Amino acid sequence: MGLKLGIAKAGIALCAVALVLTWPHAHRAATFLAAQDDPAQLAELQLGAALQRDPGLIERHTREALDAHDPELADSLVQLAASRNVTLPEDLKQQVAQTVVAERSATGVATRFATGLITGKAEDGASLSGTMAGDLFVFGDIRDVVREGSNLATGAEADRLVLGLAAAGIAITAATYVTVGGATPVRAGLTLVKDARKVGRLGEGLAMWASRSAREVVDTPALRRAVADGTAVRPDKTVTAVKAAFRTEKAGGLMRLAKDVGRVGEKAGTRGALDTLKISQSPKDVARAARLAESKGSQTRAFLKILGRGALLLTTGAWNFAWWIFGALMTLFGLVASLKSGVERMTQSWIDRGKARRARRMLAEAKRAQAERVRAGAVGGLAAPS
């Protein structure tokens, strides 16, 4: 019995130590799994873990953003530091504030607007405004359709994704005017996806999906005829022909993607939307980024910069988290089983000791009774001769 009780006590000690060691990991795993469908909460948890490992993370990324001449990102990181009560050097915050003011100057904004209007490349809010101005007047989309459509007609290499996005842009522009800007987020989203494709800032998985979708929404023979009959200097004829070649009924997925990109752009800025497109591998990633942007606003770029795709979904496999939880549960089960066994052994030992005491007491009483009988018999024998 003593050996069994010793084994039970050893089991209790081992399981208790194992539970103490595994419980923090299991608790963290359960928290992350519970937040996996909430991008904002998940990003907060991921960031907290990253800052715990590297407290100087935000300051380092802020300096890198300044070195890369990206004051918008630096400002986003400063805002994030303030929300997390992370202290940054005062000189660094002043430098960020100065660069932000310089970027938002009237001259800088006008220059970037003109660049976006002429080149069709959006790098920030001002250049996106210029790009969208060109696209809203269908100049930019016609330019892209004519260029890529001509390549397609002549057998040269054509970017079907840019072609499909430009065709979708021409089709959606009319809706933007009719709804007095109601379709602007979708229009902006299409422009951003197209620009991200042009400058190579579209995630590989997302680019493959978007390319397949773009092929489905364009009637290639009809588009070739539209390009052959129209040019960028005859926009009315080209627009009508391109609209006829655009398959609206197959554009649902592409429109949802554009809408989500537009939502990110509204809340996190143009560069935030471009950052999202760069790290996203599917439309679901972009949809999650839109939810993150609606919750975090201008801090979204900081989350994306620090965490990458980890800001949108679990980077550690759910299986690994499940194993931690399973391990903690098994350890807890082992502790309970060991406690049960220990209690049973202790109870049995207490019962056995009680029985032994009672047996000894009864034996002692029997011996006393026998001794008394012997004495009584001896006394009786002495008294008999008289």
N, C-alpha and C positions, 0 to 999 in steps of 0.2 A: 504493500500500500504506500509506503514511504517513497519508493521509486516512482510509482505512477503519479503521486502528488508532485514530486520534483519535476517530472517531465511536463506536467500541466503548467507549473509555474514558469518553466523555461519557455514554453510556447506562448504564454501570456506576455512575457518580457519581449520576446522576439517580434511578435505581432504588433505590440505597442510601439516599438522603435520603428518598425517598417511603416506603420500608419502615420507616425509623425513625419517621416521622410517623404512619403508619397502624397500626403493630403494636400500640401500647397500646390503641387503639380496637378493633382486631380481637380482641385477647386478652380485653378486657372483654365484647365481644359474645359470644364463644364461652363465657365463664363464665356469663353470664346465660342463654344458650340452654340450656346444660347443666343449669341449676338451675330451669328453668321448670316442671318437674313436681314440685318439692320446695318447698312454700310457705315452710317455715322457712328454708331456705338462700337462697331468692329474697328473702325479706324482709330477711335479714341483708345481702345484697349491695345491695339498694335503699337500706337505711338507711346503709350505709357510704358510698355515693355521695352521699346527701343531706347527711350530716355533713361530707363533704369540701367540699361547696359552701358549707355554712353551719354552722360549728362550734358556734354558739350556739343551734341549733335546739331541743335538748332543754330547755335552761334557759328559753327563751321559752315553749315549750308548757307547762312546769310552772307558770310564773307565770299563764298564761292559765287553766289548770285550777283554780288556787286562786281566781282572780277569778270563775270560773264556779261556785264552790262545789261542786267535784267532787274531793274529796280522794282518792277511789279512783283516778282517772286520774292525779292528781299523784303518788301513791305508785307507780303503775305506771311513770311516767316516771323517777322517782328510781331505781327498781330497774334500769331499762334503762340509765340513765347509769352506774350502778355496774358493770354487766356489760360495758359498752363502754369502761370506764376514762375516762369523761368527768367532769371535775371540776365540781361544782355548789357554789355558795356555801353555807357552813355554816348561815347564817341561813335560807336557803330550805329546806334539808333539815329543820331544826328546825321550821319553820312547817308543813311537810307532815306531819311526825310528830304534831304537836299536833292538827291538824285531823282526822287519821285516828283518833286516840284519842277525840276528841270525837264523831265520827260513830259509833263503835262502842260508845258508852256505852249502858248498859241502857235508859235513858229514850228515847234516840233510836231504838234498835232496836225497842222496844215500840211507839212511836208509828208508825213506818213499817210495822210488821207490821199494826197495826190499820187503817192507811190502805189497805194492799193488800187486806186482807180485805173492807173495806167497799166501796171504790171499784172494786176489780178491776184497778188499775193498778200495774204492777211497774216500779220505777225502780232498785232495788238488791236485794241478797240478802234483806234483811228484808221489804221490801214484796212481793217475789216469794213468800216463804214464806207471807205472808198471803193473797196471791192464789191460790196453789196450795192452801192450806187450804180456801178457798171452793170451788175447782174440784174438789178431791178429794171434797168432800161434795156435789158437783154443783150447789151453790147458784149459783155464778158462771156455769157453763155453761147452766143452765136459764134464768137471768135473761137471758142473751144470746140463747138460742134463742127464748124467748117474745117478746122485744122485736123481734128481726129477723124472726122468723117471722110475727108479727102485722103488721108492715109489709108483708111479702110477700103475706100473705093479703088485706090491704085495698087493695093496689095502690100503697101508698106506697113510697118509695125504701128498699130494704133492702140492707145490706152482706152480700152472699152469702158473702164470704170469712169474715167473723166468724161467720156462721151455720154454714158448713161446719166451721170449726175448733171451734166450740162443740159441734156434733153429734159430731165426731170425739173431742172431749174426754170427752163422756159415754160414748161407746163404749169408750174406752181406760181409763177410770177403773176399770171392773170388772177389767180385766187387771192394773192396778196393785195392787189389793187381793189378787187371786188369787196373784200372784207375790211378794207381800210387798215391794212397792217395786221389783221388777225392771223394771217399765215406767216408773219415775219419770222418767228422762231424757226419754222421749218425751212424757210428761204435762207436764213442765216446758217442753219445747220448744213444744208446742201453745199453752200459756199465753203464752209469750213472743211467739210469732208473732202471736197474737190481740191482745195488748197493744200490740205494735209497730204493728199495723194501726190500732188505735183512736187512737193518739197521732200517727199520721202518720210513723212512723219505719221504714217498710218501703220498700225500694228499689223504684223504679217497675217495672223488669223483673221482679223477684221477685214483686211484688204481682200483676202480670198473670198470671204463671204459676200462682201459688197460687190466684187467683180462678178460673181455668179448672179447676184440679184440684178445688176446692171444689164447683163446680157438678156435677162428675161423681160425687162421692161422696154426694150428697144426693138422695134421691127426693123431689122437690118436692111432688107431690100428697100423698104419705104424711106429709110434714112438716107440711103445712098442716092435715091432719086431726089430727095430734098437738098442734099449737098450739091448734086449736079445742077439743079435748077436755080439754087439760091446762093448768095454770097453774103459776106459781112456788110457790104454796102447796100444790100437790098434786104433789110431785116424783115419787112412785113411778109414777103413771100417765104422767106426761110422759116420764120416763126410758125406760120400756118402749116407748112410742110412738116416741121419737126413735131408739132403737136399731134399731127395725124399719125406719126410714127411712134408716138409714146403710148405704151400700153398701161393705162391708168389702173386697170384691174389687177395688175401684177406688181404694182409699186408699193403695196402696203408695208412690207418689211423695210424697204429703203426709206419711206416717209417716216416710219417710227424711229428709225435710226437718226434721221435728220432732225426730228423733233427733240429727241433726247440730247443730241449735240447742241441744239439751240438752247435748251434749258440750262445746260452746263455753261454755255457762253453768257447767258443772261445773269447767272449768279456768280460765276467764277472768272468771267472775262474771257476774251478771245484766246489768250495763251493757255488759260486753264482748259479750255475745250481742246486745243491742240495737244496739250500734254495728255489729256484723257485719250484722244485718238491714238497717240503714240504707244501707250501701254496696254490698250484694250485689244483683246483677242477675239471678241465676239460682241454682238449687239447687247447681250445681257450685261457685259462689263460696262458699256456706255450707259445703260439704263441705271445701273447701280451708282455710277459716277454722278448721274443727274440727281439721284436721291441724296448723295453725299453733298453735292453743291448746294442743294436747297436747304440743307441743314447747316453747313459750315460757311457758305458764302465765299467771301474773299480769302478765307483761310484754306480753301480747297487746294490751291496750288502747293501750299506748304506741305499738306498731307501727301499729295501725289509725289512731291519731290523727295520727301524723306522715306516714304513707305513703298513707292512704286505701285505695282499691282496689288501689293498687300493692303493698300488703302481700300480696295474694293472687295476683296474676298480673302478667305483663309489661305495663306501660303503654306502653312503646315497642314498636312493631310488630316482630315477628320478621323481617319483610322488611328493615327498616332495619339490624338486626344482621347479617343475612345479607349485605347489601351491603358492610358493613365487612369481613367475613371474605373475601368474594369479591375486594374491592379489594386486601386484603393478599396474597391468594394470587396475583393477577395481577401485583402488584408484585414478589413473590418470583420468579414465573416470568420476569418481565422482567429481574430481576437475574441469575438463572441463565443466561438466554439471552445477556445482555450479557457475562457472564463467559466463557461458552463461545465467543462470537464473539471476544472480546478474546484469549483463550488461543490460539484458532486463528490470529488475525492475528499475534500475537507469535511463535507457533511457525513460521508461514510466513515471517515476517520473519527469524527466526533461521536457518531453512533457507536462505533466499535469500542472507543474508549469508555463510553457510558456503560455499555454492556459488560466490559471488563471490570469496571468499578463495581457494578452491581453484583457480578459474579464473585468478586473478591469479598464484598461485604457479606453476601449470603454465605460464602464459605467460612468467613470469620465468625458469623453468627452461629453457624452449625457447629463449629469447633467449640465455641463458648458453651453452647447448649450441651454438647457431649461432655465437656469438662465439668459442667454443673451436675450432670447426671452421674458422672464418675464420683464426684465429691459426695453427692447425696447418697450414692450406694455405699461408699466407704464409711460415711457417718452412720448409716443404718447398720452396717456390719459390726461396728464397734459397740453399738448400743444393744445388740441382740443378746450376748451372754448374761448380762445382769437380769 
